[in-house]
C-alpha cells in the first residue's frame, strides 16, 4: 500500500533548487540549509539612528525535526516528546487525545532522507496553480488593506509561487554559496543544519492558512527597481509516496562522522516537520497542531526581521546596507518564512 508523507519545512530555511520559469521537473535532491542564528541585533536596528526597539533583535533559533509518527526503538530516540507529562497527568486535546510529538534537535548535522531503502535520487515536481494564460504574478493579488484577494484563494492553494523567492527579492544574491550545502567538513560556521530530500512534489502551505494565497507582504528595503509585494505562505511542503519506511540518515557537519539515524515504519499518511525556529515558536506550532479546532496562535509583528539571517548563506557582496525582509500591516501566520534560492556552485 502507498502512503503520502509530507515533509514540511518551516521557519528560517533556505530551500532549493528554486523552480524553473516553466515549473518543469528537476532532478533531485531538494536541499534545505538552516543558517546560524545566535541572538543578534538586526541590520535594520543597526542602521537606525535612534535607539533600537527590543523586537529588532533576532532571537536564537534551533533546528528541529518533529512528527507524530513513532520512531524505531532500534535507532535514534527522540530528544524530547510533546506534550509533557506534568504531575502524573498528560495534556490531551479534544480532537487528538492520544497524539504525542517526538522532537529531535540536529545541531550541526547533515540529514539525508531515504524512502523504502531507495539509493538513488529521483525528480522534484513543482506544483504551480495556473490561471488563464499560465501562472500569475502574486503582486496582482494584494489589496490596499494588506489582505489578498479572496476570489483567488483556491487558485493558489499549495502553489510554490506563494513562497518567498530570492530571485525576486534580490536577484544579484539569489544563489546559495556552494560550500553551504557541500558535504565537505567542517562545514562553514554559518550553517547549522543541512537537509536533503531525494524526490517528491514540491508545494507550499501554512498553519493558519492551509489554502489560499497567503499574507500580503512587501519586501523592504528594496533591492530591485520596484518594491516587491506578493502574497506569502511560510512553508515549503514536499509530498512523497512511501510504502513502508522513512529513514533520516545523519552525519556530523564538523567531522563527517556518521551518526545514528532516525527511522519510521510508515502505515498511514503522516507529516514530518523540519524547522529552524526560536523555542517559543516551536511550542506555538505544536500547540496549533494539537488543537486544530481552535483559532491558531498568530503573530502581529510588522516585519519578519529573522529573514535577515538568510543573507549570510548567499553569493554576492554585502555592501553594509539594508537587507530586504517581508513587512505587512500585520502577519496572519505564527512563524517565520522559508525562502527559495538558486542552486549555487
Secondary structure, DSSP 8 states (H G I E B T S, - for coil): --EEEEEEEEES-EEES---TT---EES-EEEEEE---SEE-HHHHT-SS---GGGEE---EEEEEESS-B-TTS---SEEES-EETTEE---SS-TT--EEEE--TTEEEEEEETT--S--EEEE----BTTB---GGGGB-TTS-B-GGGTGGGTT-GGGSEEHHHH-GGG-BB-GGGS-S-SS--TTEEEEEEE-SEEEEEE-SS-SSSS-EEEEEES-SSSS-EEEEE-SEEEEEEEESSEEEEEEEETTT--EEEEEEEE-SS-EEEEEEEE-HHHHHHHHHHHHTTTS-------SB-GGGGGGGGGBSS---SS---EEE-SS---SS---EE-B---
